Amino acid sequence: MFAYSASCAADHAVGAQRVAEWEERIAALSRMRDTLVRRMPWLGGQVASRELS
């Protein structure tokens, strides 16, 4: 774990932006997965089995 310090505020902002970008990508991929499973319900079991492991 990295502690926050004022001297690295710029790095903190970059890191926070990167995390926000990854969260947006994860959300978009999750929506795509959900759409695909709705259109092809037989894939739902494969998705569920991967989430359990």
Backbone bond lengths (Angstrom), bond angles and torsions (degrees), N, CA, C in turn:
res aa  C-N    CA-C-N  psi(-1)  N-CA   C-N-CA  omega(-1)  CA-C   N-CA-C  phi
1 M - - - 1.450 - - 1.523 107.84 -
2 F 1.308 115.83 137.99 1.454 121.00 179.67 1.522 109.44 -105.73
3 A 1.311 115.46 129.82 1.457 120.60 178.22 1.529 109.81 -80.40
4 Y 1.306 117.15 146.00 1.461 122.57 177.80 1.513 109.24 -78.86
5 S 1.325 116.08 137.16 1.468 120.43 171.48 1.518 108.17 -139.31
6 A 1.314 116.02 149.09 1.464 120.99 -177.31 1.524 111.81 -59.51
7 S 1.330 117.82 -30.27 1.465 120.45 -178.32 1.522 112.89 -68.77
8 C 1.311 118.16 -15.54 1.468 119.70 179.83 1.525 111.00 -116.83
9 A 1.323 117.16 28.87 1.464 121.49 -178.16 1.529 111.51 -59.58
10 A 1.324 118.26 -38.81 1.466 120.88 179.91 1.526 110.30 -64.51
11 D 1.324 116.91 -43.70 1.466 120.52 177.55 1.529 110.57 -63.39
12 H 1.313 116.14 -37.69 1.461 120.59 178.41 1.532 109.77 -61.84
13 A 1.326 116.98 -43.09 1.466 121.08 -179.86 1.523 110.55 -63.45
14 V 1.327 117.17 -41.20 1.464 120.95 178.39 1.524 109.49 -63.99
15 G 1.307 116.89 -45.40 1.463 121.02 178.96 1.520 111.58 -61.44
16 A 1.315 117.20 -42.80 1.475 121.13 179.22 1.523 110.40 -63.94
17 Q 1.333 117.10 -38.64 1.462 120.74 178.17 1.528 110.60 -65.49
18 R 1.313 116.40 -41.94 1.473 120.11 179.10 1.528 110.87 -62.79
19 V 1.320 116.69 -42.61 1.466 120.36 178.49 1.527 109.51 -61.86
20 A 1.325 117.98 -43.41 1.463 121.65 178.81 1.524 110.74 -61.36
21 E 1.341 117.39 -41.34 1.465 120.86 178.53 1.524 111.19 -63.36
22 W 1.328 116.73 -43.06 1.468 119.95 178.89 1.521 111.19 -65.34
23 E 1.329 117.55 -38.72 1.460 120.32 177.82 1.528 110.82 -62.90
24 E 1.337 117.39 -38.96 1.463 120.89 177.03 1.529 110.52 -64.75
25 R 1.317 116.75 -42.61 1.473 120.25 179.11 1.524 111.32 -63.92
26 I 1.322 116.45 -43.43 1.467 121.02 179.30 1.526 109.60 -61.32
27 A 1.332 117.23 -43.92 1.462 120.90 179.49 1.526 110.76 -62.40
28 A 1.341 117.26 -42.75 1.464 120.85 179.80 1.523 110.78 -64.57
29 L 1.319 117.05 -43.40 1.467 120.08 178.62 1.529 111.53 -65.74
30 S 1.307 117.29 -37.36 1.465 120.59 177.44 1.518 110.84 -64.22
31 R 1.340 116.85 -41.44 1.469 119.76 177.04 1.522 110.63 -63.34
32 M 1.335 117.30 -42.15 1.469 120.48 178.53 1.520 110.82 -62.50
33 R 1.345 116.76 -43.74 1.461 120.79 178.13 1.520 110.79 -60.15
34 D 1.328 116.79 -46.07 1.459 120.95 -178.91 1.529 111.04 -62.43
35 T 1.321 117.27 -40.49 1.466 121.27 177.83 1.516 110.39 -63.33
36 L 1.321 116.44 -44.80 1.462 120.91 -179.89 1.523 110.99 -61.74
37 V 1.326 116.98 -43.89 1.467 120.45 -179.21 1.531 110.27 -67.77
38 R 1.337 117.80 -35.37 1.471 119.47 176.30 1.525 110.56 -64.13
39 R 1.332 116.37 -38.15 1.465 120.04 -178.39 1.522 112.34 -80.05
40 M 1.317 116.93 -26.39 1.461 122.80 -179.97 1.525 108.26 -131.49
41 P 1.319 117.52 75.18 1.470 121.42 -171.75 1.520 113.77 -58.39
42 W 1.322 118.28 -24.67 1.464 119.93 179.84 1.531 111.73 -65.34
43 L 1.323 117.67 -14.37 1.464 120.48 176.75 1.528 111.74 -81.38
44 G 1.308 117.55 -16.46 1.461 122.09 -175.67 1.510 113.70 -56.89
45 G 1.325 118.19 -39.22 1.455 121.20 179.16 1.510 112.45 -64.30
46 Q 1.337 116.64 -36.15 1.463 120.34 178.98 1.515 110.41 -67.53
47 V 1.319 117.22 -40.79 1.460 120.99 178.70 1.520 110.00 -64.07
48 A 1.339 116.85 -45.98 1.459 121.18 -178.49 1.522 110.86 -63.56
49 S 1.331 118.00 -39.66 1.471 119.23 -177.84 1.525 111.25 -68.16
50 R 1.330 118.16 -32.99 1.463 121.20 177.42 1.516 110.67 -69.52
51 E 1.327 117.75 -37.17 1.467 121.21 -179.28 1.520 111.50 -67.31
52 L 1.324 117.76 -27.19 1.455 120.63 -179.53 1.524 112.31 -77.68
53 S 1.339 117.81 -22.85 1.480 118.68 -177.88 1.494 112.15 -89.31
